[in-house]
Amino acid sequence: MTVYGFSGPNGASYELGTRDGRWTFGSAATATFVLENIAPIACVLERQQGVLLVRRKDASCPILVDGNRVLAAEVTVGARLQIGTLTLTAVAQARLGRRNLVGQAPVFLRAVDRALRVAPSDCAVLLLGETGTGKEVLAQALHQASKRRNGPFVAINCGAIPRELLAAELFGHDKGAFTGATHDRDGVFVQAEGGTLFLDEIGELPLDQQAHLLRVLETRRVRPVGSAREIPIDVRIVAATHRQQGLGTESAMLRLDLYHRIATVVVELPPLRQRVGDIELLVHAALDEHAADGSCKTVSLAALQALAAYEWPGNVRELRHAVARAVALGGALLEIEDFFPGTEVQAPAPLASIASEGSTLAPYEEILRQAMGRALVRKGSIRKAAKELGMPKSTFAQRAKSYGLLQARPKRIAQR
């Protein structure tokens, strides 16, 4: 997976873009990324065919990759690159205007990578995931990465339209087709001509409308309500649903033949509880959006700890709303009560035993370390803890060792 940049302390970012190239870190004005208190040119980054390599340029400035001092090494997504005293994390981000698909949890990156790899084709894509996981944002990113990017992106929530109006919204209607139809109106299929149609919550469609939709997808023609004419369509279909029970079987709410028509490629977005390490990145991304309105605020460590410990049933959408609420209610430094007003939410007790005094880790890494420590306490093994956080076991073990978590774990006492 391609490294598109690095995240640093306090929400700092260093973007490499998507093309191969060469970049430098150093204190010299000629460096690509100018940093203080390091050698004029401390290291060089080079990317060829998606592979990113780092090479030390000045012996006085040590370069470490995942805690190992190197002269040259490959840098992959999730790796920690230490330049002198500054620690950066390699990330993959798909940009969409001012909004980002933010995250570096492997389970999240795999979903994004799968969606963007099929973007250039015209095959139908079905996005799965709980409410609030960012299915529409991923659908928009897929559209922007496709050959239809200059065409319209039209989204419709199939579960939010009254049943009696659904056919007219999907397929359009002619004047006089029903009471209130005072003029001809195009449906979303015609509106999305040449672009992408996003059918959100497709599992909420009534069965009779699913049959009509299937016919449209098979014939690539729509017949407006009250009309005898058929209109040819050229759209790319991206659908989404949070109803995964029995999906792809006769027992599902989504017809099996329709499922096979729209699920050429299936992409599942993980819930936020499976990517706890991304919470601080998401919080800072949301704060950056509010900063555009002049609201420059930071988050206390206690609040970040509480945010990382919360289950987030509403996923990323709920987190973004919590940040907006905190910005509106809080001062320059946002505390727990700003995110969770009127509740008794506190920083979880296990953090006190896991946290290290005087930690020099970047804020993101400190949150990740604490999340890993809590997972070890809850699950009791590296394998189970890594699975809970969506991390490869080897990566989890390596980072846990570098963070001092393995030595800190209590030994199990055998029961007699």
C-alpha positions in Angstrom: 0.0 0.0 0.0 1.4 3.4 -1.0 2.7 5.9 1.6 1.2 9.3 0.7 2.7 11.2 3.6 3.5 11.4 7.3 1.6 12.5 10.3 3.5 14.2 13.1 2.9 15.7 16.6 0.0 18.1 17.2 -1.7 17.2 13.9 1.3 18.2 11.7 1.3 16.5 8.2 4.0 16.1 5.5 2.4 15.1 2.2 4.3 13.3 -0.6 1.3 13.2 -3.0 0.7 10.2 -5.3 3.5 10.4 -7.8 7.0 8.9 -7.5 9.6 11.4 -6.6 12.4 12.6 -4.2 12.0 14.6 -0.9 14.3 15.8 1.8 14.0 16.5 5.5 16.4 19.0 7.1 16.9 22.5 8.6 18.2 24.0 5.3 15.9 26.3 3.4 16.4 24.1 0.4 14.9 21.0 2.1 11.5 19.8 0.9 10.3 19.7 4.6 12.1 22.2 6.8 12.5 21.1 10.4 14.3 22.7 13.3 17.2 21.4 15.3 18.4 18.7 12.8 21.1 18.5 10.2 20.7 20.8 7.1 19.8 17.6 5.1 19.1 14.8 7.5 17.6 12.2 5.2 16.3 11.6 1.7 13.0 9.9 0.7 12.7 8.4 -2.7 9.6 6.6 -4.1 9.7 4.5 -7.3 6.8 2.4 -8.5 5.1 2.9 -5.1 8.0 1.7 -3.0 9.3 4.4 -0.5 12.9 4.3 0.7 14.5 6.5 3.3 18.3 7.1 3.3 20.3 8.9 6.0 22.4 11.8 4.6 24.1 13.1 7.8 25.8 10.9 10.4 25.1 13.4 13.1 21.3 12.9 12.8 20.2 9.3 13.5 17.4 7.8 11.4 15.2 5.1 12.9 12.4 3.0 11.3 10.1 1.3 13.8 12.8 1.8 16.5 15.7 0.4 14.4 18.6 2.6 13.5 19.1 2.5 9.7 21.3 3.8 7.0 18.6 3.0 4.4 15.3 1.2 4.6 11.9 0.8 3.1 9.1 2.7 4.7 5.6 1.2 4.6 2.2 2.4 5.8 2.0 2.5 9.6 5.8 2.6 10.0 7.3 5.1 12.5 10.1 7.2 11.0 12.3 9.0 13.6 14.4 11.8 12.4 16.5 13.1 15.2 14.0 13.6 18.0 11.0 13.9 15.8 8.8 10.9 15.2 6.5 10.7 12.2 4.0 8.0 11.2 3.7 6.9 7.5 0.1 7.2 6.4 -2.1 6.5 3.3 -4.8 9.1 2.7 -7.2 9.4 -0.2 -8.1 13.1 -0.6 -11.5 14.3 -1.6 -11.6 18.1 -1.8 -11.4 19.4 1.7 -12.5 16.1 3.2 -10.2 13.2 3.8 -10.6 9.5 4.3 -8.5 9.7 7.4 -6.9 6.7 9.0 -4.0 4.3 9.0 -5.5 1.2 10.8 -4.7 -1.7 8.5 -8.3 -2.9 8.4 -9.4 0.6 7.3 -6.6 1.0 4.7 -7.4 -2.4 3.2 -11.0 -1.3 2.6 -10.0 2.1 1.0 -7.3 0.4 -1.1 -9.8 -2.2 -2.4 -12.3 0.5 -3.3 -9.8 2.7 -5.1 -8.2 -0.2 -7.0 -11.6 -0.9 -8.7 -12.4 2.8 -9.2 -11.0 3.0 -12.8 -13.4 0.2 -13.9 -17.1 0.5 -14.3 -18.1 -2.5 -12.2 -20.7 -2.1 -9.5 -19.5 -1.8 -5.9 -21.4 -2.7 -2.7 -20.2 -0.9 0.4 -20.9 -2.6 3.7 -20.6 -1.1 7.2 -22.4 0.1 10.2 -24.2 3.5 10.2 -21.7 6.3 10.4 -18.6 4.4 9.1 -18.2 6.7 6.1 -19.7 4.7 3.2 -20.8 7.8 1.3 -17.4 9.5 1.8 -15.8 6.4 0.3 -18.3 6.3 -2.5 -17.4 9.9 -3.4 -13.7 9.1 -3.3 -14.3 6.1 -5.6 -16.2 8.5 -8.0 -13.3 11.0 -7.9 -10.8 8.3 -8.7 -12.9 6.9 -11.6 -13.0 7.9 -15.3 -16.4 9.4 -14.5 -15.0 12.0 -12.2 -16.1 14.9 -14.5 -19.7 13.6 -14.4 -22.2 14.0 -11.6 -22.2 12.2 -8.3 -25.8 11.7 -7.2 -26.7 10.1 -3.9 -30.1 8.9 -2.7 -31.0 7.3 0.7 -33.4 4.5 -0.2 -34.6 4.3 3.3 -35.5 7.9 3.7 -38.1 8.3 0.9 -41.8 7.5 1.4 -42.8 4.3 -0.3 -45.3 6.0 -2.6 -42.7 8.4 -3.9 -39.8 6.0 -4.3 -40.4 5.0 -7.9 -40.8 8.6 -9.0 -37.5 9.6 -7.2 -35.6 6.7 -8.7 -37.0 6.7 -12.3 -38.7 10.1 -12.7 -42.3 10.8 -13.7 -44.3 12.5 -16.4 -46.7 15.4 -15.8 -50.0 14.2 -14.4 -48.7 10.8 -13.5 -50.1 11.2 -10.0 -51.6 13.9 -7.8 -49.1 16.7 -7.4 -47.1 15.8 -10.5 -47.4 19.2 -12.2 -44.5 18.8 -14.5 -42.1 16.2 -15.9 -39.2 15.3 -13.6 -36.1 13.3 -14.1 -35.2 10.6 -11.6 -31.8 10.0 -10.0 -30.7 7.6 -12.8 -31.1 10.3 -15.4 -29.7 13.0 -13.1 -26.5 10.8 -12.7 -26.1 10.3 -16.5 -22.4 9.9 -17.3 -21.5 9.8 -13.6 -22.0 7.7 -10.5 -25.3 6.9 -8.7 -24.9 6.1 -5.0 -27.8 4.0 -3.7 -27.4 4.3 0.1 -29.2 1.8 2.3 -30.3 -0.2 -0.6 -31.5 -3.0 1.8 -34.4 -0.7 2.8 -36.0 -0.9 -0.6 -39.4 -2.7 -0.7 -39.2 -6.0 -2.6 -41.4 -4.7 -5.5 -39.1 -1.7 -6.1 -36.1 -4.1 -5.9 -37.6 -5.9 -8.9 -38.0 -2.7 -10.8 -34.4 -1.7 -10.0 -33.1 -5.0 -11.1 -34.8 -4.6 -14.5 -33.2 -1.1 -14.9 -29.8 -2.4 -14.1 -30.2 -5.3 -16.6 -31.6 -3.3 -19.5 -29.8 0.0 -18.7 -33.1 1.8 -19.5 -35.6 3.6 -17.2 -39.3 4.2 -17.7 -40.6 7.3 -15.8 -43.8 6.8 -13.8 -46.8 7.5 -16.0 -44.8 7.3 -19.3 -44.7 4.8 -22.1 -41.2 5.9 -23.2 -37.9 4.4 -22.0 -34.7 6.4 -21.5 -31.3 4.8 -22.0 -28.9 5.4 -19.1 -25.2 5.3 -18.6 -24.3 5.4 -14.9 -21.9 3.6 -12.6 -23.7 2.0 -9.6 -22.3 2.2 -6.1 -24.6 0.8 -3.4 -24.4 0.6 0.4 -26.2 -1.1 3.3 -25.7 -1.6 7.0 -27.9 -4.8 6.9 -25.4 -7.6 6.6 -27.3 -10.4 8.2 -27.9 -13.2 5.7 -26.6 -11.0 2.9 -26.1 -13.0 -0.3 -28.7 -15.6 0.7 -32.4 -16.1 0.3 -33.0 -15.0 3.9 -31.7 -11.5 3.4 -33.8 -8.4 3.0 -32.0 -7.7 -0.3 -33.1 -10.0 -3.2 -30.4 -12.5 -4.1 -30.5 -11.6 -7.8 -30.2 -7.9 -7.1 -27.4 -8.6 -4.7 -25.4 -10.4 -7.4 -26.1 -7.5 -9.8 -24.7 -4.8 -7.5 -22.0 -6.8 -5.6 -19.5 -7.3 -8.3 -17.0 -6.0 -5.7 -17.8 -5.9 -2.0 -16.0 -3.5 0.3 -16.6 -3.6 4.1 -15.7 -0.5 6.2 -14.8 -1.3 9.8 -16.5 0.3 12.8 -14.5 2.9 14.7 -14.1 0.5 17.7 -11.9 -1.6 15.4 -9.6 1.3 14.5 -9.1 3.0 17.9 -5.7 4.2 16.9 -7.3 6.4 14.3 -9.3 8.4 16.8 -6.8 11.2 17.4 -6.2 11.6 13.6 -10.0 11.9 13.1 -10.3 14.4 15.9 -7.5 16.6 14.5 -9.0 16.3 11.0 -12.3 17.5 12.4 -10.7 20.3 14.4 -8.8 21.4 11.2 -12.2 21.9 9.5 -13.5 24.0 12.3 -10.2 26.0 12.3 -11.1 27.3 8.9 -13.9 29.2 10.7 -11.4 30.7 13.2 -11.9 28.0 15.9 -8.3 27.0 16.7 -8.6 24.6 19.6 -6.7 21.7 21.1 -7.7 18.6 23.1 -6.4 17.7 26.5 -4.8 14.3 27.0 -7.5 13.2 29.4 -10.2 14.0 26.8 -8.2 12.0 24.1 -8.0 9.1 26.5 -11.8 9.2 27.1 -12.4 9.5 23.4 -10.2 6.4 22.7 -12.0 4.4 25.4 -15.6 5.2 24.3 -17.3 2.6 22.1 -18.7 5.0 19.5 -21.9 3.2 18.4 -22.4 5.9 15.8 -18.9 5.5 14.6 -17.1 8.4 12.7 -20.2 10.4 12.3 -20.8 10.4 16.0 -17.2 11.3 16.7 -17.4 14.3 14.3 -20.6 15.5 16.0 -18.9 15.2 19.3 -16.0 17.3 18.1 -18.4 19.9 16.7 -20.2 20.0 20.0 -16.9 20.4 21.9 -15.8 23.2 19.7 -19.1 25.0 20.3 -19.1 24.5 24.1 -15.5 24.4 25.1 -12.6 26.9 25.5 -9.2 26.9 23.9 -8.4 23.5 25.5 -11.2 21.0 25.1 -11.8 18.7 28.0 -13.9 15.5 28.6 -17.0 17.4 29.6 -17.0 19.4 26.3 -17.3 16.2 24.3 -19.7 14.4 26.7 -21.8 17.2 28.3 -24.1 16.2 31.1 -22.5 12.8 31.6 -20.0 11.3 34.1 -17.5 10.1 31.4 -14.0 10.0 32.8 -10.6 8.9 31.5 -10.6 5.1 32.0 -8.8 3.8 35.1 -6.6 1.3 33.2 -4.8 4.2 31.5 -3.2 5.3 34.7 -1.4 1.9 35.0 -0.6 1.8 31.3 0.6 5.4 30.8 4.2 6.2 31.4 5.3 9.3 33.2 7.2 11.8 31.2 6.4 10.1 27.9 8.2 11.6 24.9 5.9 9.9 22.4 3.9 12.0 19.9 0.2 12.4 21.0 -1.0 10.0 18.4 1.5 7.3 19.4 0.7 7.8 23.1 -3.0 7.2 22.4 -2.1 4.2 20.3 0.2 2.8 23.0 -2.6 3.2 25.6 -5.1 1.5 23.3 -2.8 -1.4 22.7 -2.2 -1.7 26.5 -5.9 -1.8 27.2 -6.4 -4.4 24.5 -3.7 -6.5 26.1 -5.3 -6.2 29.5 -8.7 -7.1 28.1 -7.7 -9.9 25.7 -4.7 -11.4 27.5 -2.7 -12.3 24.3 -1.0 -10.5 21.5 -2.9 -12.3 18.9 -6.3 -11.4 20.3 -5.3 -7.8 21.1 -4.0 -7.3 17.6 -7.2 -8.7 16.1 -9.3 -6.3 18.2 -7.4 -3.3 17.0 -7.2 -4.5 13.4 -3.4 -4.7 13.4 -1.2 -7.4 12.0 0.1 -9.6 14.9 3.8 -8.9 14.0 3.3 -5.2 13.9 1.4 -5.2 17.2 4.1 -7.3 18.9 6.9 -5.1 17.5 5.3 -1.9 18.6 4.2 -3.3 22.0 7.8 -4.2 22.7 9.1 -0.8 21.6 6.4 0.9 23.8 7.4 -1.3 26.8 4.0 -2.9 27.1 5.1 -6.5 27.0 7.4 -6.1 30.0 4.6 -4.2 31.9 2.0 -6.9 31.5 1.2 -8.9 34.7 2.1 -12.5 34.7 -0.7 -15.0 34.8 -0.9 -17.1 38.0 -1.7 -20.7 37.4 -4.8 -22.0 39.2 -4.2 -24.9 41.5 
